[in-house]
Amino acid sequence: MLNRFIGLSAAIVGRSSRISGFPFSPLLKAGNQSQNRTMSAGKAFKVLVTHPEVPQEGIDLLKENCEIIQVQSVPINRAELLEKIRGVDGVLWGGHEPLNAEALDAAGPQLKSISTMSAGIDYVDVPEVKRRKIPLGHTPTVLNTAVADLAVGLLIAASRRFHEGRKTIDNDKWENYHLNWLLGQDIRDSTVGFYGFGGIGQAIAKRLSGFDIDKVLYTTRRRVHKEIEEEFNAKKVDFDTLLAESDFVVIASPLTKDTQGVFNATAFNKMKQTAVLINIARGKIVNQDDLYEALKSNRIFSAGLDVTDPEPLSPKDKLLTLDNVVVLPHIGSATKRTRADMSTIAAHNVLRGLAGEPMLSPAY
């Protein structure tokens, strides 16, 4: 039955190669596929989908040869999840509930494959999953385009004072008789600094090149390829240089123990007073209290945030009282196509893990 399952999974890969920029490859050598015809038509594995709103594209792939169990509660009821995960062979982890020892214990030792439907996996106890030798997948890359588009939108909105401008309309304070009313910051000829310069950061830089920026600075652990630096006129610099020289600072790094809270009062005091901060990564990378003070005192010009700490942010949070911050409710990957592609990649990850094959997008 396993061989039959693998063959079906290989066929599924071929049908799903429409996802732009994602290198699908066959699961099997052709010699194995002939064995599939002799297998029975039963469902080979039981897979839990932990959210009722996972796009149908991913569900349909799993249904080809798996029995699907799905959590139905929204927000996710932890008790329901822990009950339904018992005895499953694979899990498509569709939300951001903690994926930890409690969930793994509830599943049982037969669990063979897990994939999240996200790029970041800070809600996953990765060492615990790795200790149990369970393959773990995630879905980066496929969401780069959507997140990069939104990042540029945030950058424009924050630098050109969209939120503050809308509030003047709401409050009947349209004062365009002033020549210096609501003046913002130019993107052209600017220096854009990236804290983290992987796929998403580079996708943002690619879009900003159309705005005639001057150069890119980036801070990462390792230097990117020379060809990438040449393409974006990019230079690797230390963190202090990034802060001091950038007109726009874009946070596009994972949340780790080293990046948590690194954007604090000390960092903001090193930035230009005209600087704009953009965060499309994780809220905890920024000390939000310190950001509030930096914005309120005009130590930096403005900020655009798609992520906050905590999430969801309280409607009474003091950050929302400021004119010079644009806050979105973590919708970077929220396009129909992107979410469908994320579910497809996650489903392939689960199928490959069950088949004992390398995942399309392994987390480790």
TIROZA-78496 format. One record per residue (C-alpha): residue number from 1; residue in one letter; x, y negated, z negated. Coordinates in steps of 0.5 Angstrom, whole numbers, padded with zeros to 4 digits. Each point is the difference from the previous one (the first is absolute). Layout:
BEGIN
ATOM   num   residu       u       v       w
ATOM   NUM        A       X       Y       Z
...
END
This chain:
BEGIN
ATOM   num   residu       u       v       w
ATOM     1        M    0000    0000    0000
ATOM     2        L    0006   -0005   -0001
ATOM     3        N    0002    0001    0007
ATOM     4        R   -0006   -0001    0003
ATOM     5        F   -0001   -0007   -0005
ATOM     6        I    0007   -0002    0002
ATOM     7        G   -0002    0001    0008
ATOM     8        L   -0006   -0004   -0001
ATOM     9        S    0004   -0006   -0004
ATOM    10        A    0004    0000    0006
ATOM    11        A   -0006   -0001    0005
ATOM    12        I   -0002   -0006   -0005
ATOM    13        V    0007   -0003    0001
ATOM    14        G   -0001    0000    0007
ATOM    15        R   -0007   -0003    0000
ATOM    16        S    0002   -0006   -0005
ATOM    17        S    0006   -0003    0004
ATOM    18        R   -0004   -0006    0001
ATOM    19        I    0003   -0003   -0006
ATOM    20        S    0005   -0006    0002
ATOM    21        G    0007    0001   -0002
ATOM    22        F   -0001    0006   -0004
ATOM    23        P    0004    0006    0003
ATOM    24        F   -0004    0006    0000
ATOM    25        S    0004    0007    0001
ATOM    26        P   -0003    0007    0001
ATOM    27        L    0000    0004   -0006
ATOM    28        L    0002    0007    0003
ATOM    29        K    0004    0003    0005
ATOM    30        A   -0004    0002    0005
ATOM    31        G    0002    0008   -0002
ATOM    32        N   -0004   -0001   -0006
ATOM    33        Q   -0006   -0002    0003
ATOM    34        S   -0002    0007    0004
ATOM    35        Q   -0001    0002   -0007
ATOM    36        N   -0006   -0004   -0002
ATOM    37        R   -0005    0003    0005
ATOM    38        T    0000    0006   -0005
ATOM    39        M   -0002   -0003   -0006
ATOM    40        S   -0007    0000   -0003
ATOM    41        A   -0004   -0007    0000
ATOM    42        G    0000   -0001   -0007
ATOM    43        K    0002   -0006   -0004
ATOM    44        A    0007    0000   -0002
ATOM    45        F    0001   -0005   -0005
ATOM    46        K   -0004   -0004   -0005
ATOM    47        V    0001   -0008    0000
ATOM    48        L   -0002   -0005   -0004
ATOM    49        V   -0001   -0007    0003
ATOM    50        T    0000   -0005   -0006
ATOM    51        H   -0005   -0005    0002
ATOM    52        P   -0006    0000    0004
ATOM    53        E    0002   -0006    0005
ATOM    54        V    0006    0003    0003
ATOM    55        P   -0001   -0001    0008
ATOM    56        Q   -0004    0006    0003
ATOM    57        E    0006    0001    0005
ATOM    58        G    0004    0003   -0006
ATOM    59        I   -0005    0004   -0002
ATOM    60        D   -0002    0003    0007
ATOM    61        L    0008    0002    0000
ATOM    62        L   -0001    0004   -0006
ATOM    63        K   -0006    0003    0001
ATOM    64        E    0003    0004    0006
ATOM    65        N    0002    0005   -0005
ATOM    66        C   -0001   -0002   -0007
ATOM    67        E   -0005    0000   -0005
ATOM    68        I   -0001   -0007   -0002
ATOM    69        I   -0002   -0003   -0007
ATOM    70        Q   -0001   -0007   -0001
ATOM    71        V   -0001   -0005   -0006
ATOM    72        Q   -0006   -0004    0001
ATOM    73        S    0000   -0005   -0005
ATOM    74        V    0002   -0007    0001
ATOM    75        P    0004   -0003   -0004
ATOM    76        I    0003    0007   -0001
ATOM    77        N   -0002    0004   -0006
ATOM    78        R    0006    0003   -0003
ATOM    79        A   -0004    0006   -0003
ATOM    80        E   -0003    0002    0007
ATOM    81        L    0007   -0001    0003
ATOM    82        L    0003    0005   -0005
ATOM    83        E   -0006    0005    0001
ATOM    84        K    0000    0000    0007
ATOM    85        I    0008    0001    0001
ATOM    86        R    0000    0007   -0004
ATOM    87        G    0002    0005    0005
ATOM    88        V    0001   -0004    0006
ATOM    89        D    0006    0001    0005
ATOM    90        G    0001   -0007    0002
ATOM    91        V   -0002   -0007   -0002
ATOM    92        L   -0001   -0006    0005
ATOM    93        W    0001   -0005   -0006
ATOM    94        G   -0005   -0006    0003
ATOM    95        G    0000   -0005   -0005
ATOM    96        H    0005   -0003   -0006
ATOM    97        E   -0002    0004   -0006
ATOM    98        P    0006    0003   -0004
ATOM    99        L    0003    0006    0004
ATOM   100        N    0004    0003   -0006
ATOM   101        A    0001    0006   -0004
ATOM   102        E   -0007    0000   -0003
ATOM   103        A   -0003    0001    0007
ATOM   104        L    0005    0005    0002
ATOM   105        D   -0001    0004   -0006
ATOM   106        A   -0008    0000    0002
ATOM   107        A    0002    0002    0007
ATOM   108        G    0004    0006   -0002
ATOM   109        P    0006    0004    0002
ATOM   110        Q   -0003    0001    0007
ATOM   111        L    0001   -0007    0003
ATOM   112        K    0004    0000    0006
ATOM   113        S   -0001   -0007    0003
ATOM   114        I   -0002   -0007   -0002
ATOM   115        S    0000   -0007    0004
ATOM   116        T   -0002   -0007   -0002
ATOM   117        M   -0003   -0004    0005
ATOM   118        S    0004   -0006   -0002
ATOM   119        A    0007   -0003    0002
ATOM   120        G    0002   -0001   -0008
ATOM   121        I    0000    0005   -0005
ATOM   122        D    0001   -0003   -0006
ATOM   123        Y   -0006    0003   -0003
ATOM   124        V    0003    0007    0001
ATOM   125        D    0004    0003   -0005
ATOM   126        V    0005    0002    0006
ATOM   127        P    0005    0004   -0005
ATOM   128        E   -0005    0004   -0003
ATOM   129        V   -0003    0002    0007
ATOM   130        K    0007    0001    0003
ATOM   131        R    0002    0005   -0007
ATOM   132        R   -0006    0004    0002
ATOM   133        K    0003    0001    0007
ATOM   134        I   -0007   -0003    0004
ATOM   135        P    0001   -0003    0006
ATOM   136        L   -0002   -0007    0000
ATOM   137        G   -0002   -0005    0006
ATOM   138        H   -0002   -0007    0001
ATOM   139        T   -0002   -0005    0005
ATOM   140        P    0005   -0005    0001
ATOM   141        T    0002   -0003    0007
ATOM   142        V   -0007    0001    0003
ATOM   143        L   -0003   -0006   -0004
ATOM   144        N    0006   -0005    0002
ATOM   145        T   -0004   -0003    0005
ATOM   146        A   -0006   -0002   -0004
ATOM   147        V    0004   -0002   -0006
ATOM   148        A    0005   -0004    0004
ATOM   149        D   -0006   -0004    0003
ATOM   150        L   -0003   -0002   -0006
ATOM   151        A    0007   -0002   -0003
ATOM   152        V    0000   -0005    0006
ATOM   153        G   -0007   -0002   -0002
ATOM   154        L    0002   -0001   -0007
ATOM   155        L    0006   -0004    0002
ATOM   156        I   -0003   -0005    0004
ATOM   157        A   -0006   -0001   -0005
ATOM   158        A    0004   -0001   -0006
ATOM   159        S    0005   -0005    0004
ATOM   160        R   -0005   -0004    0003
ATOM   161        R   -0005    0000   -0006
ATOM   162        F   -0006    0004    0002
ATOM   163        H   -0003    0001   -0006
ATOM   164        E    0001   -0007   -0003
ATOM   165        G   -0003   -0003    0007
ATOM   166        R   -0006    0004   -0001
ATOM   167        K   -0001   -0002   -0007
ATOM   168        T    0000   -0007    0002
ATOM   169        I   -0006    0001    0005
ATOM   170        D   -0003    0004   -0006
ATOM   171        N    0001   -0006   -0005
ATOM   172        D   -0002   -0005    0005
ATOM   173        K    0007   -0003    0000
ATOM   174        W    0002    0000    0008
ATOM   175        E    0005   -0006    0000
ATOM   176        N    0003    0000    0007
ATOM   177        Y    0000   -0007    0000
ATOM   178        H    0007    0001   -0004
ATOM   179        L    0006    0001    0005
ATOM   180        N    0003    0005   -0005
ATOM   181        W   -0006    0004   -0002
ATOM   182        L    0001    0007   -0001
ATOM   183        L    0007    0000    0003
ATOM   184        G    0003    0007    0001
ATOM   185        Q    0007    0004    0001
ATOM   186        D    0002    0001    0007
ATOM   187        I    0002    0007    0002
ATOM   188        R    0004   -0002    0006
ATOM   189        D    0007    0000   -0001
ATOM   190        S   -0001    0003   -0007
ATOM   191        T    0004    0005   -0003
ATOM   192        V   -0004    0006   -0002
ATOM   193        G    0003    0004   -0006
ATOM   194        F   -0002    0008   -0001
ATOM   195        Y    0000    0003   -0006
ATOM   196        G    0000    0007    0003
ATOM   197        F    0001    0001    0007
ATOM   198        G   -0003    0007    0002
ATOM   199        G   -0005    0001    0005
ATOM   200        I   -0005   -0005   -0002
ATOM   201        G    0005   -0006   -0001
ATOM   202        Q    0003    0001    0007
ATOM   203        A   -0007    0000    0003
ATOM   204        I   -0002   -0006   -0004
ATOM   205        A    0007   -0003    0003
ATOM   206        K   -0002    0002    0007
ATOM   207        R   -0006   -0004   -0001
ATOM   208        L    0003   -0006   -0003
ATOM   209        S    0005    0000    0006
ATOM   210        G   -0006   -0003    0004
ATOM   211        F    0000   -0006   -0004
ATOM   212        D    0007   -0002    0001
ATOM   213        I    0003    0001   -0007
ATOM   214        D    0007   -0001    0000
ATOM   215        K    0003    0006   -0004
ATOM   216        V   -0002    0006   -0004
ATOM   217        L    0004    0001   -0007
ATOM   218        Y   -0001    0007   -0003
ATOM   219        T    0001    0003   -0007
ATOM   220        T    0000    0008    0000
ATOM   221        R    0005    0005   -0003
ATOM   222        R    0003    0002    0007
ATOM   223        R    0001   -0004    0006
ATOM   224        V   -0005    0002    0006
ATOM   225        H    0003    0002    0006
ATOM   226        K    0004   -0006    0004
ATOM   227        E   -0005    0001    0006
ATOM   228        I   -0006   -0002   -0005
ATOM   229        E    0004   -0006   -0002
ATOM   230        E    0002   -0003    0007
ATOM   231        E   -0007    0001    0002
ATOM   232        F   -0003   -0004   -0006
ATOM   233        N    0006   -0005   -0001
ATOM   234        A    0000    0003   -0007
ATOM   235        K    0006    0000   -0005
ATOM   236        K    0000    0005   -0007
ATOM   237        V    0001   -0005   -0006
ATOM   238        D    0000    0001   -0007
ATOM   239        F   -0006   -0002   -0004
ATOM   240        D    0002   -0007   -0003
ATOM   241        T    0002   -0002    0007
ATOM   242        L   -0007    0003    0003
ATOM   243        L   -0004   -0005   -0005
ATOM   244        A    0005   -0006    0001
ATOM   245        E    0000    0000    0007
ATOM   246        S   -0007    0003    0003
ATOM   247        D   -0006   -0005    0001
ATOM   248        F   -0005    0006    0000
ATOM   249        V    0002    0006   -0004
ATOM   250        V   -0004    0006    0001
ATOM   251        I    0000    0006   -0004
ATOM   252        A   -0001    0007    0003
ATOM   253        S    0004    0005   -0004
ATOM   254        P   -0002    0006   -0004
ATOM   255        L   -0002   -0001   -0007
ATOM   256        T    0005    0004   -0004
ATOM   257        K    0003   -0001   -0007
ATOM   258        D    0006   -0005    0003
ATOM   259        T   -0005   -0004    0004
ATOM   260        Q   -0006   -0001   -0006
ATOM   261        G    0000   -0007   -0002
ATOM   262        V    0006   -0002    0004
ATOM   263        F   -0004   -0007    0002
ATOM   264        N    0000   -0003   -0006
ATOM   265        A    0001   -0007   -0003
ATOM   266        T    0008    0000    0001
ATOM   267        A   -0002    0002    0008
ATOM   268        F   -0005   -0005    0001
ATOM   269        N    0005   -0005   -0003
ATOM   270        K    0005    0002    0005
ATOM   271        M   -0005   -0001    0006
ATOM   272        K   -0001   -0007    0004
ATOM   273        Q   -0005   -0004   -0002
ATOM   274        T   -0003    0000    0007
ATOM   275        A    0000    0008    0000
ATOM   276        V   -0006    0004    0001
ATOM   277        L    0000    0007   -0003
ATOM   278        I   -0004    0006    0003
ATOM   279        N   -0001    0007   -0003
ATOM   280        I   -0003    0006    0004
ATOM   281        A    0003    0005   -0004
ATOM   282        R   -0002    0001   -0007
ATOM   283        G   -0002   -0005   -0006
ATOM   284        K    0005    0003   -0005
ATOM   285        I    0006   -0003    0004
ATOM   286        V   -0002   -0007   -0002
ATOM   287        N   -0001   -0002   -0007
ATOM   288        Q   -0007   -0003    0001
ATOM   289        D    0000   -0005   -0006
ATOM   290        D    0007   -0003    0002
ATOM   291        L   -0003   -0001    0007
ATOM   292        Y   -0006   -0003   -0003
ATOM   293        E    0005   -0005   -0003
ATOM   294        A    0004   -0001    0006
ATOM   295        L   -0006   -0002    0004
ATOM   296        K   -0003   -0004   -0005
ATOM   297        S    0006   -0004   -0001
ATOM   298        N    0001   -0001    0007
ATOM   299        R    0007    0004   -0001
ATOM   300        I   -0002    0003    0007
ATOM   301        F   -0004   -0002    0005
ATOM   302        S   -0005    0006    0001
ATOM   303        A   -0002    0007    0000
ATOM   304        G   -0004    0005    0004
ATOM   305        L   -0001    0007   -0004
ATOM   306        D   -0004    0006    0003
ATOM   307        V    0002    0004   -0007
ATOM   308        T    0000   -0002   -0007
ATOM   309        D    0001    0002   -0007
ATOM   310        P   -0005    0003   -0002
ATOM   311        E   -0004    0002    0006
ATOM   312        P   -0006   -0001    0000
ATOM   313        L    0002   -0007   -0003
ATOM   314        S   -0005   -0003   -0004
ATOM   315        P   -0004   -0006    0003
ATOM   316        K    0001   -0004   -0006
ATOM   317        D    0008    0001    0001
ATOM   318        K    0004   -0007   -0001
ATOM   319        L    0003    0001    0007
ATOM   320        L   -0006   -0001    0003
ATOM   321        T   -0001   -0007   -0003
ATOM   322        L    0006   -0002    0004
ATOM   323        D   -0001   -0004    0007
ATOM   324        N    0007    0003    0003
ATOM   325        V   -0001    0007    0000
ATOM   326        V   -0004    0005    0005
ATOM   327        V   -0002    0006   -0003
ATOM   328        L   -0003    0006    0003
ATOM   329        P   -0003    0007   -0003
ATOM   330        H    0006    0004    0003
ATOM   331        I   -0003    0001    0007
ATOM   332        G    0007    0001    0004
ATOM   333        S   -0002    0006    0003
ATOM   334        A   -0008   -0001    0000
ATOM   335        T   -0001    0001    0008
ATOM   336        K   -0004    0006    0003
ATOM   337        R    0005    0002    0004
ATOM   338        T    0005    0000   -0005
ATOM   339        R   -0004    0004   -0005
ATOM   340        A   -0002    0005    0005
ATOM   341        D    0008    0001    0002
ATOM   342        M    0002    0000   -0008
ATOM   343        S   -0005    0006   -0001
ATOM   344        T    0002    0003    0006
ATOM   345        I    0007    0000   -0002
ATOM   346        A   -0002    0002   -0007
ATOM   347        A   -0004    0006    0003
ATOM   348        H    0006    0002    0004
ATOM   349        N    0005    0000   -0006
ATOM   350        V   -0005    0005   -0004
ATOM   351        L    0000    0005    0006
ATOM   352        R    0007    0000    0001
ATOM   353        G    0001    0001   -0007
ATOM   354        L   -0005    0006   -0001
ATOM   355        A    0004    0003    0006
ATOM   356        G    0007   -0001   -0003
ATOM   357        E    0002   -0005    0006
ATOM   358        P    0003   -0007   -0002
ATOM   359        M   -0005   -0005   -0001
ATOM   360        L   -0001   -0006    0006
ATOM   361        S    0002   -0005   -0006
ATOM   362        P    0003    0003   -0006
ATOM   363        A    0000   -0004   -0006
ATOM   364        Y    0007    0003   -0002
END
